[in-house]
Amino acid sequence: MTLSEVKNKLNTLDKIAFELPNGELVPSHFHVTEVGKITKHFIDCGGTVRQEEVANFQLWSTNDYDHRLHPEKLLHIIELSEKVLELDDLEIEVEYQGNTIGKYGLEFNGKHFLLVTKQTDCLAKDNCGIPQEKPKMKLSEIQTPSASSCTPNSGCC
């Protein structure tokens, strides 16, 4: 999701809930401790220089069980961040504390914001020797030569 998509969803909600990939909800007394822009400037394994930017939300829970972040307050924090940090309409990455700080993508299911797992990947498969995955075919789907195709001694060649 992008910042604008989150803002649009917040305008329709009475309360905010984030759902972890395992289906559990982040405790309802969570805080959004940071909204920011993360810039990653790097060289991939094929030698290509790359730059990526994401908007970042950091979620945090503590023992203030009566705390609730309302949609209009988060919307205000996002709008202030856009103005002060000059944020574009970037994709959002969410950090949340598990056994370590996890990084998640963000989706919406109509009721909750979903923290979705992210995967690592090689960005230079063509440069670093990773073979392309070959399509798997069933023998029953392979077409046999038809009468219109070239066969030995058919005179077509």
C-alpha positions as CSV (number, residue, x, y, z in Angstrom):
1,M,0.0,0.0,0.0
2,T,1.0,3.6,-0.6
3,L,0.6,6.5,1.8
4,S,-2.4,7.8,-0.1
5,E,-4.1,4.4,0.0
6,V,-3.6,4.2,3.8
7,K,-4.9,7.8,4.2
8,N,-8.0,6.9,2.2
9,K,-8.6,3.8,4.4
10,L,-8.1,5.8,7.6
11,N,-10.8,8.2,6.5
12,T,-13.3,5.3,6.5
13,L,-12.4,3.6,9.8
14,D,-13.6,4.1,13.4
15,K,-10.6,2.2,14.8
16,I,-7.3,0.9,13.6
17,A,-6.2,-2.7,13.8
18,F,-3.0,-4.3,12.4
19,E,-3.1,-8.1,11.8
20,L,0.2,-10.1,11.8
21,P,0.9,-12.8,9.2
22,N,-0.1,-15.5,11.7
23,G,-3.6,-14.0,12.1
24,E,-3.0,-12.4,15.5
25,L,-3.8,-8.8,16.0
26,V,-1.1,-6.3,17.2
27,P,-2.3,-5.3,20.7
28,S,-4.9,-2.6,20.4
29,H,-2.8,-0.3,22.6
30,F,0.0,0.0,20.0
31,H,1.8,3.2,19.2
32,V,3.1,4.4,15.9
33,T,6.5,5.6,17.1
34,E,7.9,6.7,13.8
35,V,6.7,7.7,10.3
36,G,9.6,8.3,8.0
37,K,11.3,7.8,4.7
38,I,14.0,5.1,4.4
39,T,16.4,5.4,1.5
40,K,18.5,2.4,0.6
41,H,21.4,3.1,-1.8
42,F,23.3,-0.1,-2.7
43,I,25.1,-2.2,-5.3
44,D,23.5,-5.6,-6.1
45,C,25.6,-8.7,-6.7
46,G,25.7,-8.0,-10.4
47,G,27.3,-4.6,-9.9
48,T,24.3,-2.5,-10.6
49,V,23.9,0.6,-8.4
50,R,20.3,0.9,-7.1
51,Q,18.3,3.2,-4.9
52,E,15.0,2.4,-3.2
53,E,12.7,4.5,-1.0
54,V,9.9,3.5,1.2
55,A,7.7,5.2,3.8
56,N,8.2,3.6,7.1
57,F,5.8,3.1,10.1
58,Q,7.2,1.7,13.3
59,L,4.6,0.0,15.6
60,W,5.4,-0.5,19.3
61,S,3.4,-1.9,22.2
62,T,4.0,-1.3,25.9
63,N,2.1,-1.6,29.1
64,D,-0.2,1.4,28.7
65,Y,-3.2,-0.7,28.0
66,D,-5.7,2.2,27.9
67,H,-3.9,3.9,25.0
68,R,-5.7,3.8,21.6
69,L,-4.5,5.5,18.4
70,H,-7.5,6.8,16.6
71,P,-7.6,7.0,12.7
72,E,-7.7,10.8,12.7
73,K,-4.6,11.0,14.9
74,L,-2.6,8.6,12.6
75,L,-3.9,10.6,9.6
76,H,-2.5,13.8,11.2
77,I,0.9,12.1,11.9
78,I,1.1,10.9,8.3
79,E,0.2,14.4,6.9
80,L,2.7,16.1,9.1
81,S,5.4,13.6,8.0
82,E,4.5,14.2,4.3
83,K,4.9,17.9,4.8
84,V,8.0,18.0,7.0
85,L,9.9,15.1,5.4
86,E,8.6,15.9,1.8
87,L,7.3,12.4,1.4
88,D,6.1,11.3,-2.0
89,D,3.3,8.7,-2.3
90,L,5.7,5.9,-1.4
91,E,5.0,2.2,-0.7
92,I,4.8,1.5,3.1
93,E,7.0,-0.8,5.0
94,V,6.0,-1.5,8.6
95,E,8.5,-2.4,11.4
96,Y,7.1,-4.4,14.3
97,Q,9.0,-6.0,17.3
98,G,8.8,-9.8,17.4
99,N,11.9,-11.9,18.3
100,T,13.7,-9.2,16.3
101,I,12.5,-6.2,14.4
102,G,10.4,-7.5,11.5
103,K,9.8,-5.7,8.3
104,Y,6.4,-6.1,6.6
105,G,4.5,-4.9,3.6
106,L,1.1,-3.5,4.2
107,E,-2.3,-4.6,2.7
108,F,-5.9,-4.0,3.8
109,N,-8.7,-6.6,4.0
110,G,-11.6,-4.3,4.4
111,K,-11.4,-4.4,8.2
112,H,-7.7,-4.6,9.3
113,F,-4.4,-3.5,7.9
114,L,-2.5,-6.7,7.2
115,L,1.3,-7.0,7.9
116,V,2.5,-9.2,5.1
117,T,5.8,-11.0,5.0
118,K,8.5,-9.7,2.7
119,Q,11.1,-12.0,1.0
120,T,14.7,-11.4,-0.1
121,D,15.5,-11.9,-3.7
122,C,18.5,-11.6,-6.1
123,L,18.0,-8.5,-8.2
124,A,20.7,-9.5,-10.7
125,K,19.9,-13.1,-11.6
126,D,21.0,-12.6,-15.2
127,N,24.4,-11.3,-14.1
128,C,25.3,-13.7,-11.3
129,G,24.6,-17.1,-12.8
130,I,21.3,-18.0,-11.3
131,P,19.6,-20.2,-13.9
132,Q,16.1,-19.1,-15.1
133,E,13.4,-21.3,-13.9
134,K,12.2,-23.5,-16.7
135,P,8.5,-23.9,-17.2
136,K,7.2,-27.3,-16.1
137,M,5.1,-29.1,-18.8
138,K,3.0,-32.2,-18.7
139,L,3.8,-34.7,-21.5
140,S,0.1,-34.8,-22.2
141,E,0.2,-31.1,-23.1
142,I,3.0,-31.3,-25.6
143,Q,1.7,-31.3,-29.1
144,T,2.8,-34.0,-31.6
145,P,3.8,-33.0,-35.1
146,S,0.9,-32.5,-37.4
147,A,0.6,-33.2,-41.0
148,S,1.5,-29.6,-41.8
149,S,4.9,-29.8,-40.0
150,C,8.2,-30.8,-41.5
151,T,9.0,-34.5,-41.2
152,P,11.8,-36.5,-42.7
153,N,11.4,-37.3,-46.4
154,S,8.3,-35.0,-46.6
155,G,9.9,-32.7,-49.1
156,C,9.3,-29.6,-47.0
157,C,12.9,-28.7,-46.5
